[in-house]
Amino acid sequence: MTKERSTYTVYMLLCADGSLYTGITTDVERRLAEHKAGTGGHYTRAKKVDRLLYTEVQPNRSLASKREAEIKSWSREEKNRFLKSR
């Protein structure tokens, strides 16, 4: 039996209060629906998701997690500059 390979997507959401949320998933549409339904995590349940701002596909979970951590380490100003450059 071979293990099926999946790509992972790093994503950024804009919340109703103007804050940004960054996460990873194998299925962006499913994860966004979970966030909007209030079942996607504590932060987005409290802050309410407005919309998806950015996605970036990574070939595996390790690289996606590293990229997520990198983006989360940025200041709000750095995140805004990054989003405007896309």
CNS distance restraints for C-alpha pairs under 8 A (distance, minus, plus):
assign (resid   6 and name CA) (resid  26 and name CA) 6.81 0.50 0.50
assign (resid   6 and name CA) (resid  59 and name CA) 7.39 0.50 0.50
assign (resid   6 and name CA) (resid  60 and name CA) 6.84 0.50 0.50
assign (resid   7 and name CA) (resid  26 and name CA) 6.19 0.50 0.50
assign (resid   7 and name CA) (resid  57 and name CA) 6.75 0.50 0.50
assign (resid   7 and name CA) (resid  58 and name CA) 5.93 0.50 0.50
assign (resid   7 and name CA) (resid  59 and name CA) 4.79 0.50 0.50
assign (resid   7 and name CA) (resid  60 and name CA) 5.41 0.50 0.50
assign (resid   7 and name CA) (resid  61 and name CA) 7.44 0.50 0.50
assign (resid   8 and name CA) (resid  24 and name CA) 6.55 0.50 0.50
assign (resid   8 and name CA) (resid  25 and name CA) 5.51 0.50 0.50
assign (resid   8 and name CA) (resid  26 and name CA) 4.64 0.50 0.50
assign (resid   8 and name CA) (resid  27 and name CA) 7.75 0.50 0.50
assign (resid   8 and name CA) (resid  57 and name CA) 5.81 0.50 0.50
assign (resid   8 and name CA) (resid  58 and name CA) 5.23 0.50 0.50
assign (resid   8 and name CA) (resid  59 and name CA) 6.27 0.50 0.50
assign (resid   8 and name CA) (resid  60 and name CA) 5.75 0.50 0.50
assign (resid   8 and name CA) (resid  61 and name CA) 5.90 0.50 0.50
assign (resid   8 and name CA) (resid  64 and name CA) 6.12 0.50 0.50
assign (resid   9 and name CA) (resid  24 and name CA) 5.40 0.50 0.50
assign (resid   9 and name CA) (resid  25 and name CA) 5.34 0.50 0.50
assign (resid   9 and name CA) (resid  26 and name CA) 6.01 0.50 0.50
assign (resid   9 and name CA) (resid  27 and name CA) 7.49 0.50 0.50
assign (resid   9 and name CA) (resid  28 and name CA) 7.04 0.50 0.50
assign (resid   9 and name CA) (resid  55 and name CA) 6.31 0.50 0.50
assign (resid   9 and name CA) (resid  56 and name CA) 5.41 0.50 0.50
assign (resid   9 and name CA) (resid  57 and name CA) 4.33 0.50 0.50
assign (resid   9 and name CA) (resid  58 and name CA) 5.83 0.50 0.50
assign (resid   9 and name CA) (resid  64 and name CA) 6.67 0.50 0.50
assign (resid  10 and name CA) (resid  22 and name CA) 7.20 0.50 0.50
assign (resid  10 and name CA) (resid  23 and name CA) 5.76 0.50 0.50
assign (resid  10 and name CA) (resid  24 and name CA) 4.41 0.50 0.50
assign (resid  10 and name CA) (resid  25 and name CA) 6.72 0.50 0.50
assign (resid  10 and name CA) (resid  55 and name CA) 5.62 0.50 0.50
assign (resid  10 and name CA) (resid  56 and name CA) 5.14 0.50 0.50
assign (resid  10 and name CA) (resid  57 and name CA) 6.34 0.50 0.50
assign (resid  10 and name CA) (resid  58 and name CA) 7.32 0.50 0.50
assign (resid  10 and name CA) (resid  64 and name CA) 6.02 0.50 0.50
assign (resid  10 and name CA) (resid  67 and name CA) 7.28 0.50 0.50
assign (resid  10 and name CA) (resid  68 and name CA) 6.22 0.50 0.50
assign (resid  11 and name CA) (resid  22 and name CA) 5.65 0.50 0.50
assign (resid  11 and name CA) (resid  23 and name CA) 5.49 0.50 0.50
assign (resid  11 and name CA) (resid  24 and name CA) 6.05 0.50 0.50
assign (resid  11 and name CA) (resid  25 and name CA) 7.90 0.50 0.50
assign (resid  11 and name CA) (resid  28 and name CA) 7.71 0.50 0.50
assign (resid  11 and name CA) (resid  52 and name CA) 7.49 0.50 0.50
assign (resid  11 and name CA) (resid  53 and name CA) 7.53 0.50 0.50
assign (resid  11 and name CA) (resid  54 and name CA) 5.43 0.50 0.50
assign (resid  11 and name CA) (resid  55 and name CA) 4.40 0.50 0.50
assign (resid  11 and name CA) (resid  56 and name CA) 6.45 0.50 0.50
assign (resid  12 and name CA) (resid  20 and name CA) 6.64 0.50 0.50
assign (resid  12 and name CA) (resid  21 and name CA) 5.51 0.50 0.50
assign (resid  12 and name CA) (resid  22 and name CA) 4.45 0.50 0.50
assign (resid  12 and name CA) (resid  23 and name CA) 6.63 0.50 0.50
assign (resid  12 and name CA) (resid  52 and name CA) 6.22 0.50 0.50
assign (resid  12 and name CA) (resid  53 and name CA) 5.53 0.50 0.50
assign (resid  12 and name CA) (resid  54 and name CA) 5.11 0.50 0.50
assign (resid  12 and name CA) (resid  55 and name CA) 6.65 0.50 0.50
assign (resid  13 and name CA) (resid  20 and name CA) 5.60 0.50 0.50
assign (resid  13 and name CA) (resid  21 and name CA) 5.03 0.50 0.50
assign (resid  13 and name CA) (resid  22 and name CA) 6.43 0.50 0.50
assign (resid  13 and name CA) (resid  49 and name CA) 6.77 0.50 0.50
assign (resid  13 and name CA) (resid  50 and name CA) 7.33 0.50 0.50
assign (resid  13 and name CA) (resid  51 and name CA) 5.76 0.50 0.50
assign (resid  13 and name CA) (resid  52 and name CA) 4.54 0.50 0.50
assign (resid  13 and name CA) (resid  53 and name CA) 5.39 0.50 0.50
assign (resid  13 and name CA) (resid  54 and name CA) 7.20 0.50 0.50
assign (resid  14 and name CA) (resid  18 and name CA) 6.18 0.50 0.50
assign (resid  14 and name CA) (resid  19 and name CA) 6.03 0.50 0.50
assign (resid  14 and name CA) (resid  20 and name CA) 4.86 0.50 0.50
assign (resid  14 and name CA) (resid  21 and name CA) 6.53 0.50 0.50
assign (resid  14 and name CA) (resid  49 and name CA) 6.18 0.50 0.50
assign (resid  14 and name CA) (resid  50 and name CA) 5.49 0.50 0.50
assign (resid  14 and name CA) (resid  51 and name CA) 5.40 0.50 0.50
assign (resid  14 and name CA) (resid  52 and name CA) 6.32 0.50 0.50
assign (resid  14 and name CA) (resid  53 and name CA) 6.45 0.50 0.50
assign (resid  15 and name CA) (resid  19 and name CA) 5.30 0.50 0.50
assign (resid  15 and name CA) (resid  20 and name CA) 6.02 0.50 0.50
assign (resid  15 and name CA) (resid  21 and name CA) 7.20 0.50 0.50
assign (resid  15 and name CA) (resid  44 and name CA) 7.20 0.50 0.50
assign (resid  15 and name CA) (resid  47 and name CA) 5.84 0.50 0.50
assign (resid  15 and name CA) (resid  48 and name CA) 5.54 0.50 0.50
assign (resid  15 and name CA) (resid  49 and name CA) 4.27 0.50 0.50
assign (resid  15 and name CA) (resid  50 and name CA) 4.86 0.50 0.50
assign (resid  15 and name CA) (resid  51 and name CA) 7.02 0.50 0.50
assign (resid  16 and name CA) (resid  47 and name CA) 6.21 0.50 0.50
assign (resid  16 and name CA) (resid  48 and name CA) 5.52 0.50 0.50
assign (resid  16 and name CA) (resid  49 and name CA) 5.78 0.50 0.50
assign (resid  16 and name CA) (resid  50 and name CA) 5.12 0.50 0.50
assign (resid  17 and name CA) (resid  47 and name CA) 6.39 0.50 0.50
assign (resid  17 and name CA) (resid  48 and name CA) 7.82 0.50 0.50
assign (resid  19 and name CA) (resid  47 and name CA) 7.98 0.50 0.50
assign (resid  21 and name CA) (resid  44 and name CA) 7.55 0.50 0.50
assign (resid  22 and name CA) (resid  68 and name CA) 6.62 0.50 0.50
assign (resid  22 and name CA) (resid  71 and name CA) 7.47 0.50 0.50
assign (resid  22 and name CA) (resid  72 and name CA) 6.71 0.50 0.50
assign (resid  23 and name CA) (resid  68 and name CA) 6.28 0.50 0.50
assign (resid  24 and name CA) (resid  64 and name CA) 6.57 0.50 0.50
assign (resid  24 and name CA) (resid  65 and name CA) 7.05 0.50 0.50
assign (resid  24 and name CA) (resid  68 and name CA) 6.92 0.50 0.50
assign (resid  25 and name CA) (resid  31 and name CA) 6.80 0.50 0.50
assign (resid  27 and name CA) (resid  31 and name CA) 6.18 0.50 0.50
assign (resid  28 and name CA) (resid  32 and name CA) 5.95 0.50 0.50
assign (resid  29 and name CA) (resid  33 and name CA) 6.21 0.50 0.50
assign (resid  30 and name CA) (resid  34 and name CA) 6.27 0.50 0.50
assign (resid  31 and name CA) (resid  35 and name CA) 6.23 0.50 0.50
assign (resid  31 and name CA) (resid  40 and name CA) 6.76 0.50 0.50
assign (resid  32 and name CA) (resid  36 and name CA) 6.15 0.50 0.50
assign (resid  32 and name CA) (resid  40 and name CA) 7.75 0.50 0.50
assign (resid  32 and name CA) (resid  52 and name CA) 7.60 0.50 0.50
assign (resid  33 and name CA) (resid  37 and name CA) 6.03 0.50 0.50
assign (resid  34 and name CA) (resid  38 and name CA) 6.25 0.50 0.50
assign (resid  34 and name CA) (resid  39 and name CA) 5.05 0.50 0.50
assign (resid  34 and name CA) (resid  40 and name CA) 4.63 0.50 0.50
assign (resid  35 and name CA) (resid  39 and name CA) 5.72 0.50 0.50
assign (resid  35 and name CA) (resid  40 and name CA) 4.00 0.50 0.50
assign (resid  35 and name CA) (resid  41 and name CA) 6.77 0.50 0.50
assign (resid  35 and name CA) (resid  44 and name CA) 6.02 0.50 0.50
assign (resid  35 and name CA) (resid  45 and name CA) 6.83 0.50 0.50
assign (resid  35 and name CA) (resid  48 and name CA) 7.76 0.50 0.50
assign (resid  35 and name CA) (resid  49 and name CA) 6.64 0.50 0.50
assign (resid  36 and name CA) (resid  40 and name CA) 7.44 0.50 0.50
assign (resid  36 and name CA) (resid  44 and name CA) 7.81 0.50 0.50
assign (resid  36 and name CA) (resid  45 and name CA) 7.80 0.50 0.50
assign (resid  36 and name CA) (resid  48 and name CA) 6.80 0.50 0.50
assign (resid  36 and name CA) (resid  49 and name CA) 5.76 0.50 0.50
assign (resid  38 and name CA) (resid  44 and name CA) 6.94 0.50 0.50
assign (resid  38 and name CA) (resid  45 and name CA) 4.61 0.50 0.50
assign (resid  38 and name CA) (resid  48 and name CA) 7.61 0.50 0.50
assign (resid  39 and name CA) (resid  45 and name CA) 6.90 0.50 0.50
assign (resid  40 and name CA) (resid  44 and name CA) 6.73 0.50 0.50
assign (resid  40 and name CA) (resid  45 and name CA) 6.97 0.50 0.50
assign (resid  41 and name CA) (resid  45 and name CA) 6.01 0.50 0.50
assign (resid  42 and name CA) (resid  46 and name CA) 6.23 0.50 0.50
assign (resid  43 and name CA) (resid  47 and name CA) 6.06 0.50 0.50
assign (resid  44 and name CA) (resid  48 and name CA) 5.19 0.50 0.50
assign (resid  44 and name CA) (resid  49 and name CA) 6.04 0.50 0.50
assign (resid  45 and name CA) (resid  49 and name CA) 7.95 0.50 0.50
assign (resid  53 and name CA) (resid  83 and name CA) 7.79 0.50 0.50
assign (resid  54 and name CA) (resid  83 and name CA) 7.45 0.50 0.50
assign (resid  57 and name CA) (resid  64 and name CA) 7.78 0.50 0.50
assign (resid  58 and name CA) (resid  63 and name CA) 6.23 0.50 0.50
assign (resid  58 and name CA) (resid  64 and name CA) 5.43 0.50 0.50
assign (resid  59 and name CA) (resid  63 and name CA) 7.07 0.50 0.50
assign (resid  59 and name CA) (resid  64 and name CA) 7.63 0.50 0.50
assign (resid  60 and name CA) (resid  64 and name CA) 6.29 0.50 0.50
assign (resid  61 and name CA) (resid  65 and name CA) 5.97 0.50 0.50
assign (resid  62 and name CA) (resid  66 and name CA) 6.29 0.50 0.50
assign (resid  63 and name CA) (resid  67 and name CA) 6.13 0.50 0.50
assign (resid  64 and name CA) (resid  68 and name CA) 6.04 0.50 0.50
assign (resid  65 and name CA) (resid  69 and name CA) 6.15 0.50 0.50
assign (resid  66 and name CA) (resid  70 and name CA) 6.18 0.50 0.50
assign (resid  67 and name CA) (resid  71 and name CA) 6.21 0.50 0.50
assign (resid  68 and name CA) (resid  72 and name CA) 6.09 0.50 0.50
assign (resid  69 and name CA) (resid  73 and name CA) 6.16 0.50 0.50
assign (resid  70 and name CA) (resid  74 and name CA) 6.87 0.50 0.50
assign (resid  71 and name CA) (resid  79 and name CA) 7.31 0.50 0.50
assign (resid  74 and name CA) (resid  78 and name CA) 5.69 0.50 0.50
assign (resid  74 and name CA) (resid  79 and name CA) 6.24 0.50 0.50
assign (resid  75 and name CA) (resid  79 and name CA) 6.32 0.50 0.50
assign (resid  76 and name CA) (resid  80 and name CA) 6.14 0.50 0.50
assign (resid  77 and name CA) (resid  81 and name CA) 6.23 0.50 0.50
assign (resid  78 and name CA) (resid  82 and name CA) 6.12 0.50 0.50
assign (resid  79 and name CA) (resid  83 and name CA) 6.13 0.50 0.50
assign (resid  80 and name CA) (resid  84 and name CA) 6.12 0.50 0.50
assign (resid  81 and name CA) (resid  85 and name CA) 6.22 0.50 0.50
assign (resid  82 and name CA) (resid  86 and name CA) 6.77 0.50 0.50
